[in-house]
Amino acid sequence: MKFKRLGSLVALSAGIMLLGGINAKAESPYDSFKGELDKEKAQSHVVQGFNNSKLDRMLDSQQTKGLFKSQKSDISKAQKFSKGYSTQELTGNYLSEVEPNDFVDEADYLPRGDIMLGTFYHDMDLDTYAIELPQNGTIGIIGAMPTDSLSDIGFVLTDEYDNIIDSEAAQFDDHQMIAGYNLPAGVYFIRALNIGEFVTDDAYAIAWDYIDQLPSQDVTPPSAPQVDRIDDNDTILTGTAESNSTIEVSTIGTVISSAVTGTDGKFGVYLPSAYPVGTVFNVTATDQAGNASTVTTVRVVSSVLNGWFVEGGKSYHYTNGVKDKGWYLDNGRWFFLDKQTGEKRTGWVLDGGKWYFLDSVGVMKTGWVYTGGQWYYLNTNGSMKTGWLKDGGSWYYLKSSGAMATGWVQVGTKWYYLYSNGKMAYSTWIGKYRLGSDGAWIK
């Protein structure tokens, strides 16, 4: 691992001041530790890995393998976290080891950026610390002891099944060890042990932090909630928003109710009671990172419906609380409302054996319309025209499908020619064919 980006861990090293008074020397423990760290970073010949090292030999020993064996088969990560890993109350940034902590199910929880104080009580003492990475990233772990300690710190990183992760990731010198790991988000365990040859109840400190990349902080607010229509009989306000966000409903500046959206983003907020027509609710969504959306305003309407309403993304028209169906005239414009459901229709509609065309907002069209790559003509009553049509002094022919014809067409026993604009040719020659004044081919 390269140590050019260990600034966050250098800052953590200030916590080694808590070793002051324990085997302290004339210089401060922090100065001593920082000097050791600077020396470590400057050395190009620092051993990479643990080949032929004391730690390597210890890891291969049967005694250590016995210590690493844990009750892993019956304990899930969720259960371990419910036990809290013997988590200490934070006092500043310093935590103290809690024994026993040999196994992963006994591990002390070590938050990012905090410093754990431990003690090697006996030869082969193994202390286990659980760490949790909320996001993928490169982390650094540092362990240190006072430089005059007789013990010597070593550690490895394992998963919850005691599989050692990248045993060659570390660099170490007497009384301190630094390791870097590029890891996916998850729970891991630092297994600290004394690799010295003496035991004198020596204290040590261990800490970890992100170094090459910090987990990105979510600062993006969720979109404003989409709120369904609510009337003066409703006691539940429904809608959709970002999944797992908290929905708050307020009126006149006071929050009256809240709920959490499901994984599908849907929510239903129970109100204290039904509210009168005209009441204004302000609805916000706050995501799990604490980002709040802009406000969605919704007004309570009458339960006796009149006019156009959107329900489930579809438009309907009500008259005195009843859905209108079939043809509906609104401000001089005709709309067609499905005769079964009342849904406002668009596009082609077949009614009474005749075809009608409704534009994108549902208004019935008349005259020429271009759709699907074809021209059609709709009568003044909206029905689709077929056969011969005289418009603007020119004749056109509309096929049985309603599409305007071009080129040669046979109508009855006669042939006619329609230009590309649909107009009928007459009293002229089309190639070697002569057309009469009525447009028919003169044989």
C-alpha positions as CSV (number, residue, x, y, z in Angstrom):
1,M,0.0,0.0,0.0
2,K,1.2,3.5,-0.8
3,F,1.1,5.9,2.2
4,K,1.0,9.3,0.5
5,R,-2.7,9.7,1.4
6,L,-2.8,8.9,5.1
7,G,-3.8,12.3,6.3
8,S,-6.9,11.1,8.1
9,L,-4.9,8.5,10.0
10,V,-2.2,10.9,10.9
11,A,-4.9,13.1,12.4
12,L,-6.2,10.0,14.3
13,S,-2.7,9.5,15.7
14,A,-3.4,12.4,18.1
15,G,-5.4,10.0,20.1
16,I,-2.3,8.2,21.1
17,M,-1.9,11.0,23.6
18,L,-4.2,8.9,25.7
19,L,-1.2,6.6,26.3
20,G,0.5,9.5,28.1
21,G,1.4,8.3,31.6
22,I,1.6,4.7,30.5
23,N,5.3,4.0,29.9
24,A,5.6,7.7,28.8
25,K,8.9,9.1,27.7
26,A,10.2,12.7,27.9
27,E,8.6,13.6,24.5
28,S,4.8,13.5,24.3
29,P,3.3,10.2,23.2
30,Y,1.8,12.0,20.2
31,D,5.2,13.4,19.1
32,S,6.7,10.0,19.5
33,F,4.0,8.3,17.6
34,K,4.0,10.9,14.8
35,G,7.7,10.5,14.4
36,E,7.4,6.8,14.1
37,L,4.6,7.2,11.5
38,D,6.6,9.7,9.4
39,K,9.6,7.4,9.5
40,E,7.3,4.5,8.4
41,K,6.0,6.5,5.4
42,A,9.5,7.6,4.4
43,Q,11.1,4.2,4.3
44,S,11.1,2.6,0.9
45,H,12.4,-0.6,2.2
46,V,9.6,-1.3,4.7
47,V,8.6,-4.9,4.5
48,Q,5.5,-5.5,2.4
49,G,3.6,-8.4,4.0
50,F,4.5,-10.9,6.7
51,N,6.7,-13.5,5.0
52,N,9.2,-14.8,7.6
53,S,7.8,-12.4,10.1
54,K,6.8,-13.1,13.7
55,L,3.2,-12.4,12.8
56,D,3.3,-14.9,10.0
57,R,4.7,-17.5,12.2
58,M,2.0,-16.8,14.8
59,L,-0.8,-17.0,12.2
60,D,0.5,-20.4,11.3
61,S,0.6,-21.7,14.8
62,Q,-2.0,-24.1,16.1
63,Q,-2.6,-21.9,19.2
64,T,-3.5,-18.9,17.1
65,K,-5.7,-21.0,14.8
66,G,-7.5,-22.2,17.9
67,L,-8.1,-18.7,19.1
68,F,-9.4,-17.7,15.6
69,K,-12.0,-20.4,15.7
70,S,-15.3,-18.7,16.6
71,Q,-19.0,-19.6,17.0
72,K,-19.7,-18.3,13.5
73,S,-22.2,-20.9,12.2
74,D,-25.1,-19.9,14.4
75,I,-24.7,-16.2,14.6
76,S,-25.9,-13.9,11.8
77,K,-24.5,-10.4,11.2
78,A,-27.9,-8.9,12.1
79,Q,-27.8,-10.8,15.4
80,K,-24.3,-9.6,16.2
81,F,-25.3,-6.0,15.6
82,S,-28.3,-6.5,17.8
83,K,-25.9,-7.5,20.6
84,G,-24.1,-4.2,19.9
85,Y,-20.6,-5.7,19.9
86,S,-20.2,-4.6,23.5
87,T,-20.4,-1.0,22.2
88,Q,-19.2,1.6,24.6
89,E,-20.7,5.0,25.1
90,L,-18.6,7.5,23.2
91,T,-16.7,9.9,25.5
92,G,-14.9,12.1,23.0
93,N,-13.3,9.8,20.5
94,Y,-11.8,7.3,22.9
95,L,-13.1,3.8,23.6
96,S,-11.9,1.1,25.9
97,E,-11.5,-2.6,25.2
98,V,-14.1,-4.8,26.9
99,E,-13.1,-8.4,27.6
100,P,-13.8,-11.1,26.7
101,N,-13.4,-10.3,23.0
102,D,-11.6,-13.2,21.5
103,F,-14.4,-14.2,19.1
104,V,-16.3,-12.3,16.5
105,D,-19.6,-12.7,18.5
106,E,-17.8,-11.0,21.4
107,A,-16.2,-8.2,19.3
108,D,-16.0,-4.7,20.6
109,Y,-17.5,-2.2,18.1
110,L,-14.9,0.3,16.7
111,P,-16.6,3.3,14.9
112,R,-14.8,5.0,12.0
113,G,-12.4,7.7,13.3
114,D,-12.5,6.7,17.0
115,I,-9.6,5.2,18.8
116,M,-9.8,2.0,20.8
117,L,-7.6,1.5,23.9
118,G,-6.6,-2.1,24.5
119,T,-4.2,-4.2,26.7
120,F,-2.3,-7.3,25.9
121,Y,-2.8,-9.3,29.1
122,H,-1.1,-12.5,28.2
123,D,1.0,-14.2,25.6
124,M,-1.1,-14.8,22.5
125,D,-3.8,-12.5,23.7
126,L,-6.3,-11.9,20.9
127,D,-8.6,-8.9,20.8
128,T,-11.4,-8.6,18.3
129,Y,-12.9,-5.3,17.0
130,A,-15.8,-5.1,14.6
131,I,-15.9,-2.3,12.0
132,E,-18.6,-1.4,9.5
133,L,-18.0,0.2,6.1
134,P,-21.2,2.0,5.0
135,Q,-19.8,2.3,1.4
136,N,-17.1,0.8,-0.8
137,G,-13.7,2.5,-0.3
138,T,-10.0,2.2,0.7
139,I,-9.4,2.2,4.4
140,G,-6.3,2.4,6.5
141,I,-5.9,0.7,9.9
142,I,-3.2,1.8,12.3
143,G,-2.1,0.1,15.6
144,A,0.5,1.6,17.9
145,M,2.1,1.1,21.3
146,P,4.5,3.3,23.3
147,T,8.0,2.9,21.9
148,D,9.4,1.5,25.1
149,S,6.7,-1.3,25.4
150,L,8.0,-4.8,25.7
151,S,5.0,-6.1,23.7
152,D,4.7,-5.6,20.0
153,I,1.4,-5.1,18.2
154,G,0.2,-7.0,15.1
155,F,-3.2,-7.4,13.6
156,V,-5.1,-9.0,10.6
157,L,-8.4,-8.1,9.1
158,T,-11.0,-10.9,8.7
159,D,-14.5,-11.3,7.6
160,E,-17.2,-12.7,10.0
161,Y,-16.1,-16.2,9.1
162,D,-12.5,-15.7,10.1
163,N,-11.2,-15.6,6.6
164,I,-8.1,-13.4,6.6
165,I,-8.3,-10.5,4.0
166,D,-5.1,-9.7,2.1
167,S,-2.5,-10.8,4.6
168,E,0.2,-8.9,2.7
169,A,-1.6,-5.5,2.9
170,A,0.4,-4.2,5.9
171,Q,3.6,-2.5,6.7
172,F,5.0,-2.6,10.2
173,D,7.8,-1.6,12.4
174,D,8.4,-2.0,16.1
175,H,5.4,-1.0,18.1
176,Q,3.3,0.2,15.2
177,M,1.6,-1.3,12.2
178,I,-0.3,0.2,9.3
179,A,-2.4,-1.6,6.7
180,G,-4.5,-0.5,3.7
181,Y,-7.5,-2.4,2.2
182,N,-9.7,-1.7,-0.8
183,L,-13.0,-3.1,0.4
184,P,-16.7,-3.3,-0.5
185,A,-19.2,-2.1,2.0
186,G,-19.8,-4.5,4.9
187,V,-18.8,-5.7,8.3
188,Y,-15.2,-6.7,9.1
189,F,-13.1,-7.7,12.1
190,I,-9.7,-6.4,13.2
191,R,-7.9,-9.1,15.2
192,A,-5.2,-7.5,17.2
193,L,-2.6,-9.7,18.9
194,N,0.8,-9.4,20.7
195,I,3.6,-10.5,18.5
196,G,6.3,-9.6,21.0
197,E,8.1,-12.0,23.1
198,F,7.2,-10.5,26.5
199,V,3.9,-9.7,28.2
200,T,3.8,-6.8,30.7
201,D,0.1,-5.7,30.4
202,D,1.1,-3.2,27.8
203,A,-1.5,-0.8,26.4
204,Y,-2.0,-0.2,22.7
205,A,-4.3,1.9,20.5
206,I,-6.0,1.0,17.3
207,A,-8.1,3.1,14.8
208,W,-9.3,3.1,11.2
209,D,-10.6,5.5,8.6
210,Y,-11.2,5.9,4.9
211,I,-8.1,7.2,3.1
212,D,-8.1,7.0,-0.7
213,Q,-11.7,7.9,-1.0
214,L,-14.3,9.0,1.5
215,P,-17.8,7.6,1.2
216,S,-19.9,10.1,-0.7
217,Q,-22.5,11.9,1.3
218,D,-26.0,12.0,0.0
219,V,-26.9,15.6,-0.3
220,T,-29.5,15.3,-3.0
221,P,-33.1,16.0,-1.8
222,P,-35.8,13.6,-3.0
223,S,-38.4,14.7,-5.6
224,A,-41.5,16.4,-4.2
225,P,-44.2,13.9,-3.3
226,Q,-47.0,13.2,-5.8
227,V,-50.2,13.5,-3.8
228,D,-53.5,12.0,-4.8
229,R,-56.8,13.9,-4.7
230,I,-58.3,14.3,-1.2
231,D,-61.8,15.2,-0.4
232,D,-63.8,16.2,2.7
233,N,-64.7,12.6,3.5
234,D,-61.1,11.3,3.4
235,T,-59.0,10.5,6.5
236,I,-56.0,9.1,4.6
237,L,-53.8,11.1,2.4
238,T,-52.1,8.9,-0.3
239,G,-49.5,9.3,-3.0
240,T,-45.9,8.3,-4.0
241,A,-42.4,9.6,-3.1
242,E,-38.9,8.2,-2.8
243,S,-38.9,4.8,-1.2
244,N,-38.2,4.6,2.5
245,S,-38.6,8.3,2.9
246,T,-40.5,10.0,5.8
247,I,-43.7,11.8,4.7
248,E,-44.9,14.7,6.8
249,V,-48.2,16.4,6.4
250,S,-48.8,19.8,7.9
251,T,-51.4,22.5,7.8
252,I,-51.2,26.1,9.1
253,G,-47.5,25.4,10.0
254,T,-48.2,22.4,12.2
255,V,-47.3,18.8,11.4
256,I,-50.4,16.8,11.9
257,S,-49.3,13.3,10.8
258,S,-46.4,11.4,9.2
259,A,-45.6,8.0,7.6
260,V,-42.8,6.2,5.9
261,T,-43.0,5.1,2.2
262,G,-42.6,1.5,1.3
263,T,-40.1,0.1,-1.1
264,D,-42.5,0.8,-3.9
265,G,-42.6,4.5,-2.9
266,K,-46.3,4.5,-2.0
267,F,-47.6,6.0,1.2
268,G,-50.8,6.4,3.1
269,V,-50.8,9.0,5.9
270,Y,-53.6,8.7,8.4
271,L,-55.1,12.1,9.3
272,P,-56.6,12.9,12.7
273,S,-60.0,13.4,11.0
274,A,-61.6,14.5,7.8
275,Y,-61.0,18.1,6.9
276,P,-63.3,20.7,5.4
277,V,-63.2,21.8,1.7
278,G,-60.5,24.3,1.1
279,T,-58.1,23.1,3.8
280,V,-54.5,23.2,2.4
281,F,-52.0,20.5,3.3
282,N,-48.2,20.9,2.8
283,V,-46.6,17.5,2.1
284,T,-42.8,16.9,2.2
285,A,-40.6,13.8,1.9
286,T,-37.3,13.4,3.8
287,D,-34.9,10.7,2.7
288,Q,-32.8,8.5,5.0
289,A,-29.9,10.9,4.7
290,G,-32.0,13.7,6.1
291,N,-32.5,15.6,2.8
292,A,-36.0,17.2,2.6
293,S,-37.9,17.7,-0.7
294,T,-39.7,20.8,-1.8
295,V,-43.3,21.1,-0.6
296,T,-46.2,19.7,-2.4
297,T,-49.4,21.6,-1.7
298,V,-52.8,19.9,-2.0
299,R,-56.2,21.4,-1.3
300,V,-59.2,19.4,0.1
301,V,-62.0,19.3,-2.4
302,S,-65.7,18.5,-2.2
303,S,-66.6,14.8,-2.1
304,V,-69.4,15.8,-4.6
305,L,-67.3,15.9,-7.7
306,N,-67.9,18.3,-10.6
307,G,-65.5,18.8,-13.5
308,W,-62.3,17.1,-14.7
309,F,-60.2,14.9,-12.4
310,V,-57.1,12.8,-12.8
311,E,-57.2,9.4,-11.0
312,G,-54.4,6.9,-11.4
313,G,-53.0,8.9,-14.3
314,K,-56.3,8.8,-16.2
315,S,-58.8,11.7,-16.8
316,Y,-62.5,11.6,-15.9
317,H,-65.3,14.1,-15.9
318,Y,-67.9,14.2,-13.1
319,T,-71.3,15.9,-12.9
320,N,-72.7,16.1,-9.4
321,G,-70.5,13.2,-8.3
322,V,-71.3,10.9,-11.2
323,K,-68.8,10.0,-13.9
324,D,-69.9,11.1,-17.3
325,K,-69.7,8.6,-20.2
326,G,-69.9,8.7,-23.9
327,W,-69.8,12.0,-25.8
328,Y,-69.4,15.1,-23.6
329,L,-69.5,18.7,-24.8
330,D,-67.3,21.0,-22.8
331,N,-66.9,24.7,-23.9
332,G,-67.7,23.9,-27.5
333,R,-65.4,21.0,-27.7
334,W,-66.4,17.3,-27.9
335,F,-64.8,14.6,-25.8
336,F,-65.4,10.9,-25.8
337,L,-65.5,9.2,-22.3
338,D,-65.4,5.5,-22.4
339,K,-68.9,4.1,-22.1
340,Q,-67.8,1.5,-19.5
341,T,-65.2,3.2,-17.4
342,G,-65.7,6.9,-18.1
343,E,-62.0,7.4,-19.0
344,K,-61.3,10.2,-21.4
345,R,-60.2,8.7,-24.8
346,T,-57.6,9.8,-27.3
347,G,-56.7,8.6,-30.8
348,W,-59.2,6.6,-32.9
349,V,-62.5,5.7,-31.4
350,L,-65.2,3.5,-33.0
351,D,-68.7,4.5,-32.0
352,G,-72.0,3.5,-33.6
353,G,-70.2,1.9,-36.5
354,K,-68.2,5.0,-37.3
355,W,-64.6,6.1,-36.6
356,Y,-63.7,9.3,-34.9
357,F,-60.3,10.8,-34.1
358,L,-59.5,12.6,-30.8
359,D,-56.3,14.6,-30.4
360,S,-53.7,14.2,-27.6
361,V,-55.9,16.1,-25.1
362,G,-59.1,14.2,-26.2
363,V,-60.7,16.9,-28.4
364,M,-62.7,15.5,-31.4
365,K,-61.1,16.6,-34.7
366,T,-62.8,17.6,-38.0
367,G,-61.4,18.2,-41.5
368,W,-58.0,16.8,-42.6
369,V,-55.8,15.0,-40.0
370,Y,-52.5,13.4,-40.5
371,T,-51.8,10.3,-38.3
372,G,-49.8,7.2,-38.7
373,G,-48.2,8.5,-41.9
374,Q,-51.6,8.9,-43.7
375,W,-54.0,11.7,-44.4
376,Y,-57.7,11.3,-43.3
377,Y,-60.7,13.5,-43.6
378,L,-63.3,13.8,-40.8
379,N,-66.7,15.2,-41.5
380,T,-68.2,18.1,-39.6
381,N,-69.7,15.6,-37.1
382,G,-66.3,14.1,-36.6
383,S,-67.0,10.8,-38.4
384,M,-64.3,9.5,-40.8
385,K,-65.0,10.1,-44.5
386,T,-64.6,7.3,-47.1
387,G,-65.0,7.4,-50.9
388,W,-65.0,10.6,-53.1
389,L,-64.6,14.0,-51.4
390,K,-64.7,17.4,-53.0
391,D,-62.7,19.9,-51.0
392,G,-61.5,23.4,-52.2
393,G,-62.6,22.7,-55.8
394,S,-60.5,19.4,-56.0
395,W,-61.6,15.8,-55.8
396,Y,-59.9,13.3,-53.5
397,Y,-60.5,9.6,-53.0
398,L,-60.5,8.1,-49.5
399,K,-60.1,4.4,-49.3
400,S,-62.3,2.1,-47.2
401,S,-59.7,2.5,-44.4
402,G,-60.2,6.3,-44.6
403,A,-56.6,6.9,-45.8
404,M,-56.3,9.3,-48.7
405,A,-55.4,7.5,-52.0
406,T,-52.6,8.5,-54.4
407,G,-51.6,7.0,-57.7
408,W,-53.9,4.8,-59.8
409,V,-57.1,3.6,-58.2
410,Q,-60.0,1.6,-59.6
411,V,-63.5,2.8,-58.5
412,G,-66.2,0.5,-59.9
413,T,-65.2,-0.2,-63.4
414,K,-63.2,3.0,-64.0
415,W,-59.6,4.0,-63.3
416,Y,-58.5,7.3,-61.9
417,Y,-55.2,8.9,-61.1
418,L,-54.5,10.9,-57.9
419,Y,-51.5,13.1,-57.6
420,S,-49.1,12.7,-54.6
421,N,-51.1,15.5,-52.8
422,G,-54.3,13.4,-53.3
423,K,-55.9,15.6,-55.9
424,M,-57.6,13.8,-58.9
425,A,-56.1,14.4,-62.3
426,Y,-58.5,15.2,-65.2
427,S,-58.4,16.3,-68.8
428,T,-54.8,15.4,-69.2
429,W,-52.4,12.6,-70.1
430,I,-50.6,10.4,-67.4
431,G,-47.9,8.8,-69.5
432,K,-49.6,7.1,-72.4
433,Y,-53.0,7.2,-70.7
434,R,-55.6,9.9,-71.5
435,L,-58.0,11.1,-68.7
436,G,-61.4,12.7,-69.4
437,S,-62.9,15.8,-67.8
438,D,-64.4,13.5,-65.1
439,G,-60.9,12.1,-64.4
440,A,-61.7,8.6,-65.7
441,W,-59.3,6.9,-68.1
442,I,-60.5,7.0,-71.7
443,K,-59.8,3.6,-73.1
